Amino acid sequence: MRLTNTWINGDCLKELKKMADESVDMVITSPPYHNLRVYSNDPCDLSNCESYEEYYYLLGLVIAECQRVLKKGGKFIMQFEDYNYTIGRDNKMGQESLTGNINKIMLDNKFSLWTKAFWRKYSAQRAMLAQGNLYYRNMKARDTILAANVGFVYVYKKEGDCELIKASDITLAEWADWADGVWNISNSGISHTTPFAEELVRRCVKLWSCPGDVVLDPFAGAGTTNKVAIECGRSAIGIELQKEWYDLAIEKRFSLWDDSVYESDDSIEKMKERFNEQLLVGKEQSAKAKTEKQEKKVMSDKKKELQTQIKNLEAELVALGIRKSEIKKIKNEARVESDG
Ligand SMILES: C[S@@+](CC[C@H](N)C(=O)[O-])C[C@H]1O[C@@H](n2cnc3c(N)ncnc32)[C@H](O)[C@@H]1O
């Protein structure tokens, strides 16, 4: 199977319109936010809106286009955070609930909330470097705010059914880690202001798509989604407005690949085989754990039985008139002998 890496420089609203209905298997993105970080003064840049209303309106148009190009039952993974307002930027305090506003847009576009994870991005101490009001000395009773150091990974499902496959290309060990609703992943990436963590994208791609699927990121930044999708044996489509980041992805990522990365011999059949192998690993692990538990139980029963025997013997010795101090001495001598 030949994978394709489609890397587009342009406004996602215009570029998505060129794509066919139901042509991608999964969408993943971290959208720009209204005025939290203004990436450019390009009028098409969603981070450059006049108001929250305009921002949510435009984001709604992008989501509607993604809904159109996504296959039925496909997943749209939205990564964002509810950020703290600042007086300087917003002229008010409190939090912007992207969760609430984006959820409404998704539901209006006939998506349903499927599942979610919380991403612990960095420590509260690091958040303090950017937000002075988090320092203890600046705390205000009754008005305390917490660090907004948690990102959300909301997974929405487009209505309809996709082909359901009882298998995954996730190992048992990965699942033991990833099934947790809280993901501790360090927030790092190449020189984009707000890069996706590759590990976060890897989890999403493997959890909600299959080998050979097409993964789309409409706000692709420095191409993290494309990089990870190709590495995981999926084709990728990324759209990024800013030429600087579009070029950065080519220079620091895609140009480093040789042609062989696009050749994948992975398939859904192979994924099923790996899944079955992992099921056997799981069975072996639980059989081993069961044997260990049984062995422990045998040992503990034996210990209890011997302790009862000792108690009974001691009672018989006392009944024969042997003093407790004498019995203690005999026990000590026996212990020394067994230690020696
Ligand atoms: C939060 S960043 C995404 C970073 C990306 N996940 C990565 O790993 O590099 C949002 C991106 O959306 C881009 N953007 C904003 N408006 C856009 C538009 N209309 N079309 C395409 N990209 C846009 C910004 O330039 C920015 O790079």
PDBQT file of the ligand as one rigid body, heavy atoms in Angstrom, charges set to zero:
ROOT
HETATM    1  C1  LIG A 401      -2.970  25.498  17.581  1.00  0.00    +0.000 C 
HETATM    2  S1  LIG A 401      -2.106  25.699  16.072  1.00  0.00    +0.000 S 
HETATM    3  C2  LIG A 401      -1.919  24.036  15.509  1.00  0.00    +0.000 C 
HETATM    4  C3  LIG A 401      -0.559  23.468  15.766  1.00  0.00    +0.000 C 
HETATM    5  C4  LIG A 401      -0.404  22.064  15.223  1.00  0.00    +0.000 C 
HETATM    6  N1  LIG A 401      -1.307  21.146  15.884  1.00  0.00    +0.000 N 
HETATM    7  C5  LIG A 401       1.041  21.559  15.325  1.00  0.00    +0.000 C 
HETATM    8  O1  LIG A 401       1.268  20.484  15.913  1.00  0.00    +0.000 OA
HETATM    9  O2  LIG A 401       1.947  22.213  14.863  1.00  0.00    +0.000 OA
HETATM   10  C6  LIG A 401      -3.336  26.330  15.029  1.00  0.00    +0.000 C 
HETATM   11  C7  LIG A 401      -2.858  26.590  13.613  1.00  0.00    +0.000 C 
HETATM   12  O3  LIG A 401      -3.964  26.989  12.817  1.00  0.00    +0.000 OA
HETATM   13  C8  LIG A 401      -3.467  27.841  11.789  1.00  0.00    +0.000 C 
HETATM   14  N2  LIG A 401      -4.610  28.555  11.183  1.00  0.00    +0.000 N 
HETATM   15  C9  LIG A 401      -5.321  29.595  11.656  1.00  0.00    +0.000 A 
HETATM   16  N3  LIG A 401      -6.320  29.926  10.803  1.00  0.00    +0.000 NA
HETATM   17  C10 LIG A 401      -6.248  29.043   9.770  1.00  0.00    +0.000 A 
HETATM   18  C11 LIG A 401      -7.000  28.857   8.571  1.00  0.00    +0.000 A 
HETATM   19  N4  LIG A 401      -8.035  29.636   8.265  1.00  0.00    +0.000 N 
HETATM   20  N5  LIG A 401      -6.646  27.839   7.764  1.00  0.00    +0.000 NA
HETATM   21  C12 LIG A 401      -5.594  27.010   8.051  1.00  0.00    +0.000 A 
HETATM   22  N6  LIG A 401      -4.829  27.176   9.144  1.00  0.00    +0.000 NA
HETATM   23  C13 LIG A 401      -5.148  28.180  10.001  1.00  0.00    +0.000 A 
HETATM   24  C14 LIG A 401      -2.484  28.711  12.525  1.00  0.00    +0.000 C 
HETATM   25  O4  LIG A 401      -1.560  29.310  11.636  1.00  0.00    +0.000 OA
HETATM   26  C15 LIG A 401      -1.819  27.699  13.477  1.00  0.00    +0.000 C 
HETATM   27  O5  LIG A 401      -0.647  27.166  12.941  1.00  0.00    +0.000 OA
ENDROOT
TORSDOF 0
